[in-house]
């Protein structure tokens, strides 16, 4: 699938299938839109669901009573672009409407491109995923849903901070890349894909006939966390499609006995006389150590440079005192510690990320 310069305008343009004279566009009240986490310009999907002899839209686990087109049918998946109104309500513009009578003439590429566009411009932070991955949050939800199978999957996904290992991080990275990446490579899907777990939880909550306000809020948070995961996956695919010599990926790693940790990887292969470089950025915030940032650069797979920022008093001093021990441990692993700088304070804000390129980008989405 190729998005060229001309197609960018088509991607951004809203083309409602139904005119106002034939069909009143679905309208979501302001309070409901806030609960569902809807934002202007978002691309969302909803399921047409029967409720007695009436039809409604199941959006992010909540069944909405909205204006329905005459040819919508129960079980139909629809894609909408969200438009914010001055009073806080949201209008849902159908991007592509596919009914049994018009399936042959439908163009499924349009909603897919719009979804990609939405994910490419999604902020890189993952606040909802971090909130869900805090110890006890998903445990409480799973115990209330009485799903021991999902509870077992969640337990298996989380290593213990006391027993963390390179292998545990490798498995978490493979799982975070998602089942789609594994299928595209002809590999078995990872058993601990966090996105699949969140999808199953969202589906479970969406089955309720009369979901509580708490469940509706949880559904909105689950969908936003899924968007954060998929945005990271799309950015990784885009980075690789633009240059086979680079790597960019980020994950949120949950733990059984500690706060979740953000890890991002950026890699460049050795080209034009420049050595191979792998940069790993880690961010955590725990009651024991406060907020920490660690930037690790590995040059030519042998030389390590570290910079650490710590807010909490005493943590920076403690880290500096352990520099010699760290150097010995790296040496045993075949690495040499070139430098280790510890800063008592917050990490400076990073440079603004470049806008995603939309011209000539090729993404393989067959999986």
Secondary structure, 3 states (H helix, E strand, C coil): CEECHHHHHHHHCCCCCCCCCCCCCEEECHHHHHHHCCCCCCEEEEEEEEECCEEEEEECCEEECCCCCCCCCCCCEEEEEEEECCCCCEEEEEEECCCCCCHHHCCCHHHHHHHHHHHHCCCCCCHHHHHHCCCCHHHHHHHHHCCHHHHHHHHHHCECHHHCCHHHHHHHHHHHHHHHHHHHCCCCCCCCCHHHHHHHHHHHHHCCCCCCHHHHHHHHHHHHHHHHHHHHHHHHHHHHHHCCCEEEEEEEECECCCCCEEEEEEEECCECCECCEEEEEEEEEECCCEEEEEEEEEECCCEEEEEEEECCCCHHHHHHHCHHHHHHHHHHCCCEEEEEEEEECCCCCCCCCCCCCCCCEECCCCC
